[in-house]
Amino acid sequence: SLGLNYSKTMLFIILPQAFKNILPALANECIVLLKETSVAGYIALVDLTKGGDIIRSQTYEAFLPLIAVAIIYLVMVMFLSAMVSKLERRLAKSDRG
């Protein structure tokens, strides 16, 4: 890093190390934001939860739309968690290699 200018030092040395350190907190925050969109659905924003409520009011099915919404959220969170875990393993492997 002694022969690099400021932008190359930031790009190739500082930012990769910082990204590895903030990745778990950043991923956790993304997952929390995804889960909180269901809360925003009750305020009047149309999201999965609000869509489930609209379907429930039209079909008079009590639990099926909400179970479907819960499964969709579960799949989205599991996918995001798996991708973050894969990225963390890849970054940890690059540290060792």
C-alpha positions in Angstrom: 0.0 0.0 0.0 3.0 2.3 0.2 3.1 2.9 -3.5 -0.6 3.4 -4.1 -2.4 6.7 -4.2 -5.4 7.4 -2.0 -8.1 6.1 -4.3 -6.4 2.8 -5.0 -5.5 2.4 -1.3 -9.2 2.8 -0.4 -10.4 0.6 -3.3 -8.0 -2.3 -2.9 -7.1 -2.3 0.8 -9.4 -0.4 3.1 -12.8 -1.1 1.6 -12.5 -4.9 1.3 -11.5 -5.1 4.9 -14.3 -2.8 6.0 -16.8 -4.7 3.9 -15.9 -8.0 5.6 -16.4 -6.3 9.0 -19.8 -4.7 8.3 -21.3 -7.5 6.2 -23.0 -9.3 9.1 -24.6 -6.1 10.5 -25.6 -4.9 7.0 -27.2 -8.2 6.1 -29.1 -8.3 9.4 -30.4 -4.8 8.8 -31.6 -5.8 5.3 -33.4 -8.8 6.8 -35.0 -6.6 9.5 -36.1 -4.1 6.8 -37.7 -7.0 4.8 -39.6 -8.2 7.9 -40.7 -4.6 8.7 -42.4 -4.2 5.3 -45.2 -6.5 6.7 -45.7 -3.9 9.4 -45.9 -1.1 6.9 -48.7 -3.0 5.1 -51.1 -2.2 8.0 -50.4 1.5 7.6 -51.8 1.5 4.0 -48.9 0.6 1.8 -49.7 -2.3 -0.5 -47.2 -5.1 0.2 -47.5 -8.9 0.7 -49.4 -8.6 4.0 -51.8 -6.1 2.6 -52.3 -8.2 -0.5 -53.1 -11.2 1.7 -55.6 -9.1 3.6 -57.3 -8.0 0.3 -57.5 -11.6 -0.8 -58.8 -12.7 2.6 -61.6 -10.1 2.4 -62.6 -11.2 -1.1 -62.5 -15.0 -0.5 -63.4 -15.2 3.2 -60.6 -17.6 3.7 -59.3 -16.9 7.2 -55.8 -18.4 7.2 -54.8 -19.5 3.8 -53.7 -16.1 2.4 -51.8 -15.2 5.6 -50.1 -18.6 5.6 -49.1 -18.1 2.0 -47.7 -14.6 2.8 -45.8 -16.0 5.8 -44.3 -18.7 3.6 -43.3 -16.1 1.0 -41.6 -14.0 3.7 -39.9 -17.1 5.1 -38.5 -18.1 1.6 -37.3 -14.5 1.0 -35.5 -14.3 4.4 -34.0 -17.8 4.0 -32.7 -16.9 0.5 -31.2 -13.7 1.7 -29.6 -15.4 4.7 -28.2 -18.1 2.5 -26.7 -15.6 0.1 -25.1 -13.6 2.9 -23.7 -16.8 4.5 -22.3 -17.8 1.1 -20.7 -14.4 0.6 -19.2 -14.5 4.2 -17.7 -18.0 3.5 -16.3 -16.7 0.2 -14.7 -13.7 1.9 -13.4 -15.8 4.7 -11.9 -18.3 2.2 -10.2 -15.4 0.4 -8.6 -14.4 3.7 -7.1 -17.8 4.2 -6.0 -18.3 0.6 
